[in-house]
Amino acid sequence: MSTQVNDLFSITLFDVKKVQYYSRIMFDISHPYLTVSYIKKGEVITTDDGKEYVAKTGDVMINRPNTPFNVISQEEGIHYLLSLKLHVREGIDFLQAFPLDKVIKVRDTALYEKKFDELQDLWGQKEADHYSVQSAFLALFLLHEIVESSKIGEKRKSRETFEITRFNYALHYIEKGLERNITREELAEIYHMNPIYFSRAFKQVYDLTPMQMLQKMRLIKAKRMLENPENTIELISQQCGFYDASHFNRIFQKSFGMSPSNFRKSIKSTKSGIVPTWSEDKL
């Protein structure tokens, strides 16, 4: 007895890499290809069609082609990223043929990580014999694991609420004005809301008050700037909205248990085969 497989696959790999970050907030990211982000470590808030999801260690985030999404991560993390285009059945996009949830719990994380490592090793040897065939098989294996996990694994339900989309503009506003003295009243005025009610509604969505989010985003930016040794402590404190270098040092020490200078030194010890931080085209 024989079985004929009529489905045709067309696959193009764009990137295979591991990314380490300390914290990251990104808005309206969009890629022309499918991006699968496996969370080796950390927790991320991500969006899809106006809904918000929480992706945790052992999950994969499915980012559809040409579909903007947001990412908020307030802690250290490591992601395994796979970027590709995949069409089946003579040109049908993979996600049309196999609709997947935004976030899926991988059923066998050890196996997934092992196969990803094999694909990444192969990715660095593009001149090897049978490179394209082997890499395509491994990428398809990872996608197969995701499809199977979606059938039996834990699904991360969206946190549907009107304020999630509504307050995205407030986050944009804060991010663009970190060096200024932004107040709760200023943010509430954008939405024509009472400052007390605005603060309460904002906290229901992000588990932080607007002023706590402002400080969190200032510290996130400061961490990113500390990665560049050319940025002085004085410059970072100024561009991140702290009163002065002393104020910046005190807040940073209280939040992370180390001074900005010691944090900068610690960065060097983590750079061992993993891309050290997000850039605008990551994820």
DANOR-V488380 format. One record per residue. N is the residue number from 1. RES is the residue in three letters. OMEGA is omega in degrees with one decimal (* if undefined). D_LAST is the distance of its C-alpha to the last C-alpha in Angstrom with 1 decimal. Layout:
((N & RES & OMEGA & D_LAST) (N & RES & OMEGA & D_LAST))
//
This chain:
((1 & MET & 179.8 & 44.6) (2 & SER & 178.6 & 41.5) (3 & THR & 178.7 & 38.4) (4 & GLN & 178.3 & 36.8) (5 & VAL & -175.9 & 33.1) (6 & ASN & -179.6 & 32.8) (7 & ASP & 178.2 & 29.0) (8 & LEU & -179.4 & 27.5) (9 & PHE & 171.8 & 24.0) (10 & SER & -173.7 & 22.3) (11 & ILE & 176.5 & 19.0) (12 & THR & 177.8 & 17.1) (13 & LEU & 178.8 & 14.4) (14 & PHE & -178.8 & 12.1) (15 & ASP & 175.0 & 10.3) (16 & VAL & -176.4 & 10.8) (17 & LYS & 173.0 & 10.0) (18 & LYS & -176.2 & 10.1) (19 & VAL & 174.8 & 8.7) (20 & GLN & 177.8 & 11.1) (21 & TYR & 179.6 & 11.3) (22 & TYR & 172.9 & 14.4) (23 & SER & -175.2 & 13.3) (24 & ARG & 171.0 & 11.0) (25 & ILE & -179.6 & 11.7) (26 & MET & -177.6 & 9.8) (27 & PHE & 172.0 & 11.6) (28 & ASP & 175.7 & 11.7) (29 & ILE & 178.8 & 8.4) (30 & SER & 177.8 & 9.3) (31 & HIS & 179.6 & 8.9) (32 & PRO & -178.4 & 12.1) (33 & TYR & 176.3 & 11.0) (34 & LEU & 176.6 & 10.2) (35 & THR & 176.9 & 6.9) (36 & VAL & -177.2 & 8.1) (37 & SER & 177.7 & 6.7) (38 & TYR & -176.3 & 10.1) (39 & ILE & 175.5 & 11.1) (40 & LYS & -179.1 & 13.6) (41 & LYS & 174.0 & 14.5) (42 & GLY & 178.6 & 14.2) (43 & GLU & -173.1 & 14.1) (44 & VAL & 167.7 & 11.7) (45 & ILE & -179.3 & 13.1) (46 & THR & -175.6 & 11.2) (47 & THR & 175.3 & 13.0) (48 & ASP & 179.7 & 14.2) (49 & ASP & 177.1 & 17.4) (50 & GLY & 177.9 & 18.6) (51 & LYS & -176.7 & 18.4) (52 & GLU & -178.3 & 16.7) (53 & TYR & 173.4 & 15.7) (54 & VAL & 178.7 & 15.5) (55 & ALA & -175.2 & 13.5) (56 & LYS & 178.4 & 15.2) (57 & THR & -178.2 & 15.7) (58 & GLY & 177.2 & 16.2) (59 & ASP & 166.7 & 14.3) (60 & VAL & 173.2 & 11.6) (61 & MET & 179.5 & 9.6) (62 & ILE & 179.2 & 10.2) (63 & ASN & -174.1 & 8.4) (64 & ARG & 179.7 & 11.4) (65 & PRO & 173.8 & 11.9) (66 & ASN & 178.2 & 13.0) (67 & THR & -177.3 & 12.7) (68 & PRO & 176.2 & 11.6) (69 & PHE & 178.1 & 10.2) (70 & ASN & 177.1 & 10.3) (71 & VAL & 174.6 & 9.0) (72 & ILE & 177.2 & 11.9) (73 & SER & -174.9 & 12.3) (74 & GLN & 178.9 & 15.7) (75 & GLU & -179.1 & 16.0) (76 & GLU & -179.7 & 15.0) (77 & GLY & 174.7 & 12.5) (78 & ILE & 178.8 & 11.2) (79 & HIS & 172.0 & 8.5) (80 & TYR & -172.7 & 9.2) (81 & LEU & 177.0 & 6.7) (82 & LEU & -179.1 & 8.7) (83 & SER & -174.6 & 8.5) (84 & LEU & 167.3 & 12.0) (85 & LYS & -178.7 & 14.7) (86 & LEU & 176.2 & 17.4) (87 & HIS & 179.4 & 20.7) (88 & VAL & 175.0 & 23.7) (89 & ARG & 173.6 & 27.3) (90 & GLU & 170.4 & 27.8) (91 & GLY & 178.9 & 24.8) (92 & ILE & 177.8 & 23.6) (93 & ASP & -176.8 & 19.9) (94 & PHE & -175.8 & 18.9) (95 & LEU & 172.0 & 17.8) (96 & GLN & 179.9 & 21.2) (97 & ALA & -178.0 & 23.1) (98 & PHE & 179.6 & 21.3) (99 & PRO & -177.8 & 20.0) (100 & LEU & 174.7 & 17.7) (101 & ASP & 179.0 & 17.1) (102 & LYS & -178.5 & 13.9) (103 & VAL & -177.4 & 14.0) (104 & ILE & 175.6 & 16.2) (105 & LYS & -178.7 & 17.9) (106 & VAL & -174.4 & 18.1) (107 & ARG & -179.5 & 21.9) (108 & ASP & -174.6 & 22.1) (109 & THR & -179.4 & 19.4) (110 & ALA & 179.3 & 21.5) (111 & LEU & 179.6 & 21.8) (112 & TYR & -179.0 & 18.1) (113 & GLU & 179.2 & 17.3) (114 & LYS & -179.4 & 20.3) (115 & LYS & 176.5 & 19.4) (116 & PHE & 178.0 & 15.8) (117 & ASP & 178.5 & 17.7) (118 & GLU & 179.7 & 20.1) (119 & LEU & 179.6 & 17.5) (120 & GLN & 176.8 & 15.9) (121 & ASP & 179.8 & 19.5) (122 & LEU & -179.9 & 20.4) (123 & TRP & 179.4 & 17.5) (124 & GLY & -179.5 & 19.2) (125 & GLN & -172.7 & 22.5) (126 & LYS & 179.3 & 22.2) (127 & GLU & -177.5 & 26.0) (128 & ALA & 177.4 & 27.0) (129 & ASP & 177.4 & 29.2) (130 & HIS & -177.7 & 27.7) (131 & TYR & -173.6 & 24.2) (132 & SER & -179.2 & 22.9) (133 & VAL & -178.9 & 24.7) (134 & GLN & -179.1 & 23.7) (135 & SER & 178.0 & 20.0) (136 & ALA & 178.3 & 20.2) (137 & PHE & -178.7 & 22.2) (138 & LEU & 178.3 & 19.7) (139 & ALA & 177.6 & 16.8) (140 & LEU & 177.4 & 19.2) (141 & PHE & 179.3 & 20.3) (142 & LEU & 178.1 & 16.9) (143 & LEU & 176.7 & 16.8) (144 & HIS & 178.4 & 20.4) (145 & GLU & 179.1 & 19.8) (146 & ILE & 178.7 & 17.4) (147 & VAL & 179.9 & 20.0) (148 & GLU & 178.1 & 22.8) (149 & SER & -179.6 & 21.1) (150 & SER & -179.3 & 20.8) (151 & LYS & -172.0 & 24.5) (152 & ILE & -173.6 & 25.6) (153 & GLY & 178.1 & 23.0) (154 & GLU & 178.0 & 22.4) (155 & LYS & 176.2 & 20.7) (156 & ARG & -179.2 & 19.0) (157 & LYS & -179.7 & 20.9) (158 & SER & 175.3 & 19.8) (159 & ARG & -172.7 & 21.4) (160 & GLU & 174.7 & 23.1) (161 & THR & -176.2 & 24.8) (162 & PHE & -175.5 & 25.6) (163 & GLU & -178.5 & 24.8) (164 & ILE & 177.7 & 21.0) (165 & THR & -175.9 & 20.7) (166 & ARG & -174.8 & 23.7) (167 & PHE & 174.6 & 22.5) (168 & ASN & 180.0 & 19.2) (169 & TYR & 177.6 & 21.4) (170 & ALA & 178.1 & 22.8) (171 & LEU & 175.2 & 19.5) (172 & HIS & -177.1 & 19.0) (173 & TYR & 178.7 & 22.6) (174 & ILE & -175.9 & 22.3) (175 & GLU & -178.1 & 19.3) (176 & LYS & -177.2 & 21.3) (177 & GLY & -175.9 & 24.5) (178 & LEU & -177.5 & 23.8) (179 & GLU & -177.7 & 26.6) (180 & ARG & 177.2 & 29.1) (181 & ASN & -179.1 & 31.1) (182 & ILE & -179.3 & 29.5) (183 & THR & 175.9 & 31.7) (184 & ARG & -179.4 & 31.4) (185 & GLU & 179.1 & 34.1) (186 & GLU & 179.5 & 32.2) (187 & LEU & -179.9 & 29.2) (188 & ALA & -179.5 & 31.6) (189 & GLU & 178.6 & 33.4) (190 & ILE & -176.5 & 30.4) (191 & TYR & -179.4 & 30.7) (192 & HIS & -178.2 & 34.5) (193 & MET & 170.8 & 34.5) (194 & ASN & -176.7 & 36.6) (195 & PRO & -179.6 & 34.8) (196 & ILE & 178.9 & 35.7) (197 & TYR & 179.0 & 34.5) (198 & PHE & -178.9 & 31.3) (199 & SER & -179.7 & 30.5) (200 & ARG & -179.7 & 31.4) (201 & ALA & 179.2 & 29.2) (202 & PHE & -178.8 & 26.2) (203 & LYS & 177.8 & 26.6) (204 & GLN & -178.9 & 26.8) (205 & VAL & -169.7 & 23.3) (206 & TYR & -179.0 & 21.5) (207 & ASP & 176.7 & 24.2) (208 & LEU & 172.3 & 24.8) (209 & THR & 178.0 & 27.3) (210 & PRO & -179.1 & 26.3) (211 & MET & 174.3 & 27.7) (212 & GLN & 177.3 & 25.9) (213 & MET & 177.9 & 22.6) (214 & LEU & 179.5 & 23.7) (215 & GLN & 178.5 & 24.5) (216 & LYS & -178.2 & 21.3) (217 & MET & 174.7 & 19.3) (218 & ARG & 179.8 & 21.8) (219 & LEU & 176.7 & 21.3) (220 & ILE & 178.7 & 17.5) (221 & LYS & 179.7 & 18.1) (222 & ALA & 177.8 & 20.9) (223 & LYS & 180.0 & 18.9) (224 & ARG & -179.4 & 16.5) (225 & MET & 179.1 & 19.8) (226 & LEU & 179.2 & 21.5) (227 & GLU & 178.3 & 19.2) (228 & ASN & -176.2 & 21.1) (229 & PRO & 179.6 & 24.7) (230 & GLU & 178.1 & 26.1) (231 & ASN & 178.5 & 25.4) (232 & THR & 177.8 & 28.6) (233 & ILE & 179.7 & 28.8) (234 & GLU & 179.8 & 31.0) (235 & LEU & -179.1 & 28.5) (236 & ILE & -179.4 & 25.6) (237 & SER & 180.0 & 28.0) (238 & GLN & -175.8 & 29.1) (239 & GLN & -180.0 & 25.7) (240 & CYS & 171.7 & 24.4) (241 & GLY & 176.1 & 27.5) (242 & PHE & -175.3 & 29.6) (243 & TYR & 179.5 & 33.3) (244 & ASP & -177.9 & 33.6) (245 & ALA & 179.9 & 32.5) (246 & SER & 177.9 & 34.7) (247 & HIS & 178.2 & 33.1) (248 & PHE & 179.5 & 29.6) (249 & ASN & -177.3 & 30.7) (250 & ARG & -179.9 & 32.3) (251 & ILE & -179.1 & 29.5) (252 & PHE & 179.2 & 26.9) (253 & GLN & -179.3 & 29.5) (254 & LYS & -175.6 & 30.1) (255 & SER & -171.4 & 26.5) (256 & PHE & 176.7 & 25.3) (257 & GLY & 176.1 & 28.7) (258 & MET & 179.6 & 28.5) (259 & SER & 175.9 & 29.2) (260 & PRO & -179.9 & 26.6) (261 & SER & 178.9 & 28.4) (262 & ASN & 176.1 & 28.1) (263 & PHE & 178.9 & 24.4) (264 & ARG & 178.6 & 24.0) (265 & LYS & -177.1 & 26.0) (266 & SER & -178.7 & 24.1) (267 & ILE & -176.1 & 20.8) (268 & LYS & -176.0 & 22.5) (269 & SER & -178.5 & 23.4) (270 & THR & -175.6 & 19.8) (271 & LYS & -177.4 & 18.7) (272 & SER & 175.5 & 19.7) (273 & GLY & 178.4 & 17.5) (274 & ILE & 177.2 & 14.1) (275 & VAL & -164.8 & 11.9) (276 & PRO & -175.6 & 13.3) (277 & THR & 178.1 & 11.0) (278 & TRP & 161.5 & 8.1) (279 & SER & -171.7 & 8.8) (280 & GLU & -178.7 & 8.6) (281 & ASP & 178.1 & 6.7) (282 & LYS & 179.9 & 3.8) (283 & LEU & * & 0.0))
//
